[in-house]
Amino acid sequence: MVFGEVKVREPERRCRPDRDRRFACIAYEVPGPLDLPIFLDRQSADAIERHALRDTSVELGGILLGKECLDEETGEPFVWVTKSLEAKHYENTQASFTYTHDSWEEITRERDRLYPELDIVGWYHTHPDFGIFLSSHDLFIHRNFFAQPLQVAYVVDPIRQTRGFFQWREGRVDALGGFFLSADRSERIALSRLVNDLEGIPNTDGGGSGLSPRLEAELIAMLTRPAQQHVPMNAYGIQAAALFGVFGAMLGVLAVAAVLWLNSFYKQMQEQTLALQEITKGVNQNSAANQLILNTKLADIKDGPDRFLDQYKKVVSEREVAEKTLAEQRYVNELLARDAKGMTTEMKKLETDVKALRKKAEDNEQDAKDVASYRKRVGNLESENETQAAKIQQLSVALDSTEGRRALELLEKYNRTWWVAAAGWVVSLLLVLGLIVTFANTKEPVSAEPPPVENPEGPAPIRIT
């Protein structure tokens, strides 16, 4: 089977649903700290659960649509599954699910027609009463057709009522500890009821929006199941037949179980009997051997007591030598342990010295880098010094010439003229100050007596006093 070309856009930067006040999010199970955050829309989760319960005798599947995103605050990736499409043309058995070329083409057409703005972010399928895992066939599909870094796989077991996501991590496909279910904030109650139903927690609020997906699917299956033709019978006869049938089945099961148990018990008795015979035979052989050894030792003692004493002394001597050797070995071990402790301390000291030397080497490397920059600056200064020296040399040559001497004479004349002008300005300033002082001193003094008043009628009369 060959899939069509799957185009996956670059991840979009957007706010995570659990940080957006417009949405409500509840975790299913416990997402791990290193797990890829996956947000599954409530309606999509409900649709997948209903699809999984539609037929629990075989595997079913479909495609997950949504967005591959980067958190605008942290830049970390996450996946938002907002829609799902069921696979209608597929090959499945009780333990496998395979997309066909027609199924993929129809999914592509439906995606382009209904949700052209969404990406294919993964796939889902069911494992009826098998548990949550990816088989070798599932891994082949995921590795070859959903190999993008953020594409995921979703597995649902409709019988055991378990489910879980799988993600790419360092080239392998790992299971996630949990994921998030999301919905509009106005659907918080329905979202919490769905999460409780998925985790098997009873809803005690008394409200809700109807039956759970599992009960509704089972009710639909029961109502749509074709009716069987029954032969009219007496109600009591039916009950009696059913009752005796149950008793008969129970007795048959008990009889079979009793026969199997007796057979197993008989085999165990035979095995234990054979084991006891082998043990008895071994004990008899060991007893005979031990009796022979004891008789031989007694005969040796009777034949030669001195030989027995010699052997005893030899054994005692060997024991003393062994104890002495053991003590020496213990002393050597203590010395080795002490040396090992000292070597450990020395090793730690050497490690500290190595760290100090590395730090010093890093400082030397930094100094070497600074020396290189200093050398470059010194080179630049030397170049500037050479340039200034060349200019000074040129000026010296110019001053030694006739024109240079004339320029020096003019400079001297200019300096003298400047000094003469400055002295003239100082003398002029002193003269102005002197004139100001002289003018101030030549003014008539102002008398304190009032001026004489002229008599308009004639001369003033003469008074004699």
HELIX and SHEET records of a PDB file:
HELIX    1   1 PRO A   17  ARG A   19  5                                   3    
HELIX    2   2 ARG A   42  ARG A   54  1                                  13    
HELIX    3   3 HIS A  101  LEU A  114  1                                  14    
HELIX    4   4 SER A  136  PHE A  145  1                                  10    
HELIX    5   5 ARG A  185  GLU A  187  5                                   3    
HELIX    6   6 ARG A  188  LEU A  198  1                                  11    
HELIX    7   7 PRO A  213  THR A  224  1                                  12    
HELIX    8   8 ALA A  235  ASP A  303  1                                  69    
HELIX    9   9 PRO A  305  ASP A  400  1                                  96    
HELIX   10  10 THR A  402  ASN A  441  1                                  40    
SHEET    1   A 6 GLU A  12  ARG A  14  0                                        
SHEET    2   A 6 GLY A  61  ASP A  71  1                                        
SHEET    3   A 6 PRO A  77  GLU A  86 -1                                        
SHEET    4   A 6 ILE A  38  ASP A  41  1                                        
SHEET    5   A 6 GLY A 178  ASP A 184  1                                        
SHEET    6   A 6 PHE A  23  GLU A  29 -1                                        
SHEET    1   B 6 GLU A  12  ARG A  14  0                                        
SHEET    2   B 6 GLY A  61  ASP A  71  1                                        
SHEET    3   B 6 ASP A 119  THR A 126 -1                                        
SHEET    4   B 6 VAL A 152  ASP A 157  1                                        
SHEET    5   B 6 THR A 162  ARG A 169 -1                                        
SHEET    6   B 6 ARG A 172  ALA A 175 -1                                        
SHEET    1   C 2 TYR A  90  ASN A  92  0                                        
SHEET    2   C 2 PHE A  97  TYR A  99 -1                                        
END                                                                             
